[in-house]
């Protein structure tokens, strides 16, 4: 009798299993026999990791650079918009102070000259910005104290109102005092009480001679003289953009020829129209309104940019030629806002 004759059915089955395992492991049999059946997944050979190609990296870098450029441009515009809002607020306070001064002086407007020494022929009319020019300029605090001596100081309050947050930062030029950068970049236009009575009478006669008779007064001394065309049409303050350009006279003095000459057009000396507020500047009018004045003619912008480049280069090089007039729309509109007619 063989050893397995007396073994039960369970043991025989187990023995058969062991015999089969000697030939082939059961899991290999199962994986081979039932590879396509449901519940079993085929063995997948792992693939090596593939990195980015150079073209893909360049595309990603280019997209990021474009997005950053858009973001920086948007942030720059947003910052300038915020600064423009601040500047408009400053001019509104100055314009209210200008009107309040006139109301407190029987309609007589304040002297439009920035310093008392320029207008010393009228000692009873202190300048709007500072009545002391030859004082201590050794620090910004000293300059602030000088600006508090102006005729409008009592109506303005905070001296920071006199400064635009977007004013130009230009290098030191020959003949420019370092302390000038601390003064105001705002200025009053030539037509608003910037001459003595004798000078004003002579200028009015020349205005009629060169431009023809008109009921519009070129030079204003009282609020009652604003009509025609009306206070809403007569400019008062301009953000010139740089204190160096406002210290020697009115806002438009170094930009355009006055009405009392035969010349009509932007000047060939001084500087171009201010561009510090997105190719424009901020202005106020005799009715109390404040407006953003944007230059429309590309020739005006190009000419003013050429002036800025000249100053940034230390004034080395030829002076830019102004755009022609009367074709220049910017000049005619600016002229009319200052003098009441064109």
Secondary structure as GFF3:
##gff-version 3
##sequence-region A 1 342
A	DSSP	alpha_helix	9	23	.	.	.	ID=ss1
A	DSSP	alpha_helix	26	33	.	.	.	ID=ss2
A	DSSP	alpha_helix	54	103	.	.	.	ID=ss3
A	DSSP	three_ten_helix	116	119	.	.	.	ID=ss4
A	DSSP	alpha_helix	140	147	.	.	.	ID=ss5
A	DSSP	alpha_helix	153	156	.	.	.	ID=ss6
A	DSSP	three_ten_helix	159	162	.	.	.	ID=ss7
A	DSSP	three_ten_helix	178	182	.	.	.	ID=ss8
A	DSSP	beta_strand	186	188	.	.	.	ID=ss9
A	DSSP	alpha_helix	197	211	.	.	.	ID=ss10
A	DSSP	three_ten_helix	223	226	.	.	.	ID=ss11
A	DSSP	three_ten_helix	231	233	.	.	.	ID=ss12
A	DSSP	beta_strand	235	239	.	.	.	ID=ss13
A	DSSP	three_ten_helix	243	245	.	.	.	ID=ss14
A	DSSP	beta_strand	280	285	.	.	.	ID=ss15
A	DSSP	beta_strand	290	294	.	.	.	ID=ss16
A	DSSP	alpha_helix	298	312	.	.	.	ID=ss17
A	DSSP	alpha_helix	329	339	.	.	.	ID=ss18
###
